[in-house]
Amino acid sequence: MVVFSGNLLYTAFFLYLIATFLFGGAIRDRRKQYEKPSKWAAVAISATILGFIAHLGYFITRWIASGHAPVSNMFEFITAFSMMFVLAFVILYFLYKVAILGLFTLPITLLIISYASMFPTDISPLIPALQSDWLAIHVTTTALGSAILASSFIAGVIYLIRSVDQTKQSKKTFWLEVIMYTIVATLAFVVITSVFRGLDYESVYTWVDKNDQEVEMTYHLPSLVGPNQGELLTKDKMEAFIEVPAIIAAGKLNTVIWSAVTGLFLYGILRQILRKRISAALQPLTKNLNLDLVDEIGYRSVAIGFPVFTLGALVFAMIWAQVAWTRFWGWDPKEVWALITWLFYAAYLHLRLSKGWHGEKSAWLGVIGFGIIIFNLIFVNLITAGLHSYA
């Protein structure tokens, strides 16, 4: 069952890849977005739906194989998040029939699935804290809300690529390129991790954790930063340049640094090939867009996603916290950043509805909000130590 589940995920991945190229063919049609979509778009969305069905099949069969909702570790949660992300896109596509949403959404989905595959994929027994029906209720609802909110990022990026003047350097072009670099750095993480995984690279440290216990830590990339009071056991491997405090997961931070550095290298190669900023190279793809429509898509994503996220990340989370830890709220890093995410999108809706922040301002807010979601997913889960560190 586990092998079959994995094959369904591979099938979904390749169908999303095919659909990306089909959406690329769809936007070559020079007709305006409000006209009837082309046959390319019809085939593309059909391939996307087939991919989503395979993705859902992966989710269900892994649930059956493990006996619990497959959202208990980074691999499972990220693949579930990517599935919800595609679901949100499919719904938005049928509402607005904007093909370019697929051309931007599906590559991000492919990148998210690839990122998830870099984590251990084995099914492990649940720790006691996770042995509850609230695992499925809280985490899946949070993933769905986050995915719908993330759709505002896609709409925001498309809006900014279309509207920002690429003929001159400015703060807007700089920050738009920061977004492009972040996407490239994520790709770099997949590449560099795959390379060293293929080489079977491994180095082991002993270190003293925050409870003053000596434990072992395994690195799968050469160590640039080492654990608190760490001692390298594999003497033939590179030793870390600096140590970090026990509250920081040194191995995960090391991976982030490698991703950032490799990302810079890969970004530089792309800039040399394109001979222009990445966002400037993408701008011709957006020339036929109705910006008001894209702006509405971004707002609608937040308007739908916000109450779903509120229910999953706050209401259900607090109920489970009371059941598991006998308190509704603590100041665990994960809880704090869930609240920050909620407050940000509440501010988004307030500024949109009360202050008239439409268009470009709203697009930037959609991008920043997604940054907060990803920070919560990657940095808070991987680098900080807390009650949610088991994820």
KATAGI-V966898 format. One record per helix or strand. SS is the DSSP state (H for helix, E for strand). FROM is the first residue (numbers start at 0). LEN is the number of residues. If there is no record, write none. Layout:
ss	from	len
SS	FROM	LEN
SS	FROM	LEN
This chain:
ss	from	len
H	1	26
H	38	28
H	73	23
H	99	17
H	127	3
H	133	30
H	170	28
E	202	6
E	213	6
E	224	2
E	230	2
E	241	2
E	247	1
H	249	25
H	277	9
H	290	35
H	332	22
H	358	24
E	383	1
